[in-house]
Structure formats: C-alpha cells, structure tokens
Amino acid sequence: MVIRSICVLLVMLCVWISVQAQLDNIWIPPGLNFNTNPVSAFDLPASAGTGFGGGEAAAMVCDASGQLLFFTDGNNIRDRRNRPMQNGNDLIGNPAFPKPTESTFMGTVIVPDPGNSERYYVFSLAATTGGANGIAGQLYYSIVDMEANGGLGAVNTEHKGIYLANGFIEGITAVTGDRCNIWLLARSSADGSLRTFEITEAGINTDPVISPMVGTGSGFGNIKVSPNRKKLLLTDVNYRLADFDPVTGKAGNMRTILPEGFYMLGYSVPEFSPDNSKMYANDHYTSSLYQFDLNFNTGKDIYNSGVKIAGNAAEQFKLGPDGKIYFTGGSNILGRINEPNRPGAACGIQVDFMPGRNLSWGGPNVVPFFRKDTFYTAQPAYGPCFANVNPLTIYARDTSGWDYSWHNGRTGYALTTDTPGVYWLSYYTPPCNFHVDTFYVSFPNGVLPSVHVDTACREEANGGAYTFTYPADTVQYYYTWMDTAGKIVANSDTFRAAAAGTYLLRVQTAACDTIIPVAIPAVDYRVSFGTDSIVCQNTMLSLHNTSDKAFTSFNWTFGDGQHSTAREPRYSYPHAGVYRLSLAGTSTTCRDTFSQVVVADSQFVGAFRVSPAGICLGEATNFYPEADSSVVALQWHFGAATSLTTPKESRIQHAFDEAGTQVVQLRLLLRACPDTWYTDTVRVYDPPAIDLGQDTSLCFRDRPITLFNRKPYRNGDMYTWSTGSVGRSITAGQPGNYSLTIKNVNGCSHTEHVLIARDCYTDIPNAFSPNGDGKNDYFFPRQLLSRGVSQFKLQVFNRWGQLLFETVNENGRGWDGRYNGIEQPPAVYLYTIEVAFSEGYKEHYQGNLTLVR
C-alpha cells in the first residue's frame, strides 16, 4: 500500500516539473540581450511585412533558456524572426483605427497560461483617444499557441481579439498570484479604482476584484509591481504607493508620495529596487534622479527621505533580469544603476552606459514569472516514551501554504498520532509549488500498554486488572502494582483479589518509567423495585421488580411477618398500618437489598359538625369536618347545583338562599381507598315580614300620619320602632326617616324604613354666573316638592339699596345679572323673597347673592 502511494507521488512530480519558468532576457526595445555577460546590444533581423506599430505599447517573452519567442505592440505579433506571426496581425484594429495601441502607454502585456506552458495570453488595451473608432479604453485578449506553425507560434483563430471589459486608462500590467494564478491589473477611467482580473488554469475570470483608489487625474499613467509582489506604484501626474495582496488581488493603504510642486510626466516610469526597499523616480522640472526610502509608513516621510542621485533626465526606469536598474538618461542615452539596493550615491550610477540605446516608453512590459514546481521530501520521525500517553505531532516542512491534505483525509499542516507507520502530506505554497512530505513514524520506546479492569462487588475483594500490548510491540515491559500509599500489592502484569478502589501501576522499559492510576470500580449491580407507597387495606399491591439482570434469586419481606421468593409476587395488607417492604437479591458474585415504606390505609368514614344547626335566611352556618391522614380533600354539596372542594383541615361557612330543611352532603376523597359520603341537614328559618307602605310627605299644619305593619301579626313577634315605641303602630307628625324592627320566635329579625318628607320647601342658591354657558345663568329659587304656592315676589338690590330686579312670576327664569340692559359687575347683592301657600302659611327669605363672571 505504501509503495503504490509513493509511485503515485513520483508521477505527480514528473507532471508538475514539466512546466518551466518564463524569462525576459531579451528587451525589444531597446534591443538588449541579457543572455550574455555583460549585457549586450542587438538589432532585430530585417522585417518581413508591414504593420508593426511599436510606439508606446511593447511586450516580449522568452523561453526557459532566455531565447526570444515572440513580441508584440498589442495589435500585431512578430515571431522570433521578426516576421508576422501566423494570424497575428490586426488583433483589435480596424480600417478606421488601424493602430489602436500605438498611443497606449503600457498598452499590452503577455501572460503565461497557468494551465498550459505552450500557450500565452496577449492583452491589448486600446488608447483612450482616437475619435469615433469605437474601442477607446477597451481591453481585449488573444491566445498564442507556441506548438503551432512548426514551433514559431500562431494566434488561435477562436481566441483572437476577444473583448474583456472597457472604461480603462492607459497602463496595464500583470503579476503572479499566490494561488497558482496570475493577476491582470488595470485602472478604471471612471473612478480610478484598481481592477484585477484573475487568470487560472480554468481561464480568465471576467468579474474583476475592485479596490477603491485615489482618482487618476489624467487618462494616462502606469503600474509597477514590487519584486516581492506586495506593493504597487501607480503614476499619472503623481506617484502613489499602495499595498497589494497577491492572494486576493486587493490593493489598499494608498499613500501619495509627491507634494505640490514636484512634477512628473504621466509617461514617467518609476522602479522598485530588487529588495523592495527603494524607489527610483525623476523630477521632470529639474531633470533630476531621486532615490526614495519605502520603509517609511507615510507618503510625506517617503518623500522627505528622497536623495538626489544624478541631475540627468531619467524618466523611464526598468529593473533588469540581472538585478540592475536601466534608465533613459537623455536622448539616445541608456544609463544604469548597478547597486540599486544600496542607499544614496552607493547605488552606483552609470549615466552613459550604452550610447545610442534608450528605454523608449519604458521598454517592454513585464512578463509574470510563473513556474509550477514539485518538492518531495522524506524524513524519519521518532516518538517519545509511550506514544498513546505522549503522542507525536508532525508538521509540514512549509506552513505558509494551502490545501493541506494528509493521506488519511485529515487537513491542516500538523497531525498528532500515537501509531507507528508511514504518513504523507500534500499541499501548495506560493506562488505555485506543490509539496509532498513523507514521515516514517516510529516509537522506539514503546506504546503504553492497555489495562483491562474487572470490577469488584461492593465491600468484596473479587475485582482485578491486567495489562496487554499490541502484537507487534517487542519492547520489554516491567510492572509493579501499588496502593495509593505506595505499598506494593503485585509484581506482574496481572492483579487479582482486589477490592474496589484506585491503584497505581508502574510501567518500566529500558528507557522509560511512568506511573498511571488504575481505578477498579464497584459493581453497580443493584436490587430495586417499584410499587405504590400508599395502598388501601385488603387491596392487592402491584410489585414491579426492576433489579439488574445479574440477580437470579430474590427474597421479599413484607414487614408483617410474611415472605415470598417469587420474582414479582402479589400481596395485600389485611390490616391498616405502616410497613417496611424489603427485597434481597443474589447474583453469582454479589448481593444487594432494597426497601421501601408502604402505608396501608383503612376505609375511613368521615363526618362533620354543624354550628349552629338552625339559622335565619341569609345567615351563614359553620361546618367542621372530621378527617384523618388518609383524606386528600373534601367535596361539599349544598343542593343539586352547588359544590365546593376544600382541603381536609378547612372549616367552611355557607349561607342558604331558601328557607326550610336543607340537605348537606360531604364526600371524602381518600388517597388510596374508595371515596366515602356523609349527609346531614340544616334548618333555615324565614325572617319576619314588614310592609310600612310607600314613602310620603307632610306640609305645614298637616294631620299626623299613622305608621303600622301591613303584614299579618304572628304570635311571638316583638316590635321595636325607631322612636322607641314597642307598639304595633306609631303617629308621625314631623318629616323624618322612621323604621320598624320585628324579631320572631326563631330569633330572626327584620327592619323596614319609610321616609316622610317635607312637602312645602323653597331652596335658594347663593351664587350664579350669567356667562351664557347654560349653567347657573339666572338667579331664582329652586322649588323642591313645593305645592300650593298662592303668592310669590322676588327682589334684588345692590349694596346701596337700589332695586335692580323684581318679579312675581313663580315660573319665571329670574335675574340675568343686568339692570336696564346693562351687565352688573361681579359683586355681592341682596335679595328678599316673599312666599304664601294655599293653606295660608307665609314665608320670608332674605340673604346675600354673589354674581360671578
């Protein structure tokens, strides 16, 4: 099994190594060959054919040995002989716009296909100018197949000039990602955002990753990626530095480096040093070359770190394959920075390195370095003492990758094991390296033996334990058994006749010595049963034996001298009482007992006492129940429709709504025995009947009224009037509230009231408010129960005695607070009222009246 797995891994190794890295050892333009040492200049063979635009867009790619494969201006592709590549002309052009990339700074880039080492993507960006050409700012791609046309390459007819997206400013580039992918970088002309398209074995993801950035300020510029792929330089009319994540394709932490006054051309191309710590750029106003320190965090600090290196114009910079930076130092002058990682003048400037050559428009665009490698490693891994107690953890040789997968299906870069054997792990590390790590795991100091435990019965020494090892384990072990005090109880792999408890097992080998606790538990065999804790005497008791199956024989003791050996006997207690029911069980090695108290209730017959036994209608009587502990609750029944349930200790009261002999029943709800009933009666007497007639009234000088009970007199009735009289009638000569109380021979009493009112009455208010709200708008006496008025006069005076109002109309509305139509002020006024009644009686009223507004 292991051999087959290793063979599979070796096959994978061969497949991955077959894809080689790409180099850019030939620069077109300016015609530099980095395959020689020192770098040399060259001129292309004579061109065959026309249509190659050159200009601002240029890209080329070499094979693994550094030999030229093809180069392009984004619209036309030339093979290594400087001849038009098969199907390589007019990638995105048309008659109205024959050179769409000629004025597109960094308008083309060549990207290796991550899934095929013989295929390349050529991305072409049309210039943002060009009138009605219809493709300004649009991005296209074509695919070159280097296996076609005898190895000279050809553009795939199905993938030529394929539209990808639009709305971009000049300057595209590409960089290798960290997940076997390549990112194509472009900037939006609408909002300046960075848009990165991912290229994988599956093709191009047309949904870009978008990173908000600072606005471009112009339609041209360029993007430079640091050698470690972690930073970006974005230029237009300024330099901006951003962080870049090659895993996600996102950019952020944008910092503007140059302040106002430091001016550059949009076509200037800065460059990173090989160690990512420096930036080289120019000041277009002073034609000076500066070095900036990128180790600072803010753009201002980076700018302030600038050191002037040379005074020559150096607008185009490009890092070469030899680790040196090449730049254009003037017309047809090619300069070089020999030690770009060193600070200041130590960087080593050569201004006139190669006269007659220059980095026109920054030279060819970069080619993302892409290589798939496989690394196979194998190593022994030795575990510590006793692997199952101290397991071994093995780790991937590189923990910075992804897709960690162990042969047993586990994931993650670490695996913990206590089992010897061969383990292997596959994973990837950035940018696209496949790893297979193999570990030969062994535990030379043994695996701690396993312990088997035999339980002991409670309070008996019949338990034990013994050890065993794996069949392939050849380590010699020595065993010592001890109690917790350290006393030795056995010196072999087996320990017998042990009581339940905790023991210490010492395990020794030639190199290891450890002590482990071993617990010998008591057997948890238990006798148990389920039954009712309360039963009624002479009622069969159900017994459910729930003992462990280990018990084979039983002995029941019922607590009244009776026994049974049945597994689940049936039994009834003939007498009421409290009994302890016990069960003893026996197994082959253990015994156990269990008991429970059982109460046998008697068939209780309850009762109740009534006090008083006779009551008047409307009164309540008390019921006192008699109950013992077997009673759960009481249920009272007062007639057919009235019932009440109460606790057994409760005294209750009840009033009846009918006279006569009333039957009361009590139902006793017993906890175990059937319910019982008790019945008794209560005598309810009628109260005396009284009728004094309707309320009436008296006027002045009326005859007195005789009050008497209109109901028949009953023997033994006792009369008591509110006047103190005890006769059967009284004479009332004055208005008032009169009452009669009668008590009969059964002690029941009843009281009746009658009202004699005054029938000649004048009620006079003391204030009024004539404000028109409909309330108290007039002053006039209120006549209540008045009758027989034969003469009436009302007069109102002010405080000076002036008569303001007078009326003799007893049905009028009264004074409205005016005098001769004029409202009188709020004040106190005087009134007089003269009243005569038909009986000849007269009344005179005089008082104060308050007018309120």
Disulfide bonds with the S-S distance in Angstrom:
Cys180-Cys432 2.09
Cys385-Cys512 1.78
Cys457-Cys590 1.47
Cys536-Cys673 1.88
Cys616-Cys748 1.86
Cys699-Cys760 1.48
